[in-house]
């Protein structure tokens, strides 16, 4: 596996991704607004600076994704 926790070696990981979503705004007669988002595609981005967390029991190590990358190590 390329991606492993640097603390425990676990490979069950989550990464924070960025995605563009359409902002939908509803404004009522009272001036109060309701806001929703609509994700139009599955496109998303993340890089070596994105937050990554290890989901292994008892670990929960959080660090930039680059610290979990085992390629070239």
N, C-alpha and C positions, 0 to 999 in steps of 0.2 A: 504494500500500500504506500502511496506517495504521502498521504496526510496522516500524521499520528500526533498524539498529544506528547509534548516534550516532557511532561511531568510523569505520566503513568504509561505511555505507549498505547493508550486506547485509540481506537479508530472510529468510535461512534461519536460523531462531531456535528455541531451546528455552526453555520456561518451567517453573519448578518449581510443581507443583500440590499441593493438599491434597485428600485423599480419605478418607472413612470406610471402615473395613474391619472385618469381624467378626474378633475374636481367638479362635482355636481353641487350646485348651490340652489337652495329653495328659500325664498324670503316670503313670509306670510304677511297678511294685512297689518299685523301688529308690529312689523319691522323685525321680528325675530327670525333668525336664519337657521336652517338645517343644512349640514354639509355632509356629503358622502364622497367616496372615491370609487372609481370603476377601473379595475386593472384590465386593459384591453388585450394584452398579450402576455405570454409567459416569459418575455424577455426580462432579464435582470442582470445585474453586474456585481462583481465583488473582486477584490484584489488582495495583495499581501498585507494591506493595512486594515482590512475589514476585520471586525471582531469575530473571533472563533471561540467556541466553548466545547469542552470535553464533557460528554454525557455519561461517562463511565461512573459506576456507583462509587460514591465517596470522593471523586476527583473534582469535577466542576471547574477545572482550570480554564481561565479566560485570558486570552492574549491576542495580539494581531495574528492573522492567518499565516503570515510569513514564518512565525515561530513554529508552526505545525508542519511546515513543508519539509519533507525529508529528501527531496531531490537535491543533488549536489552536496549532500552531507555524508 
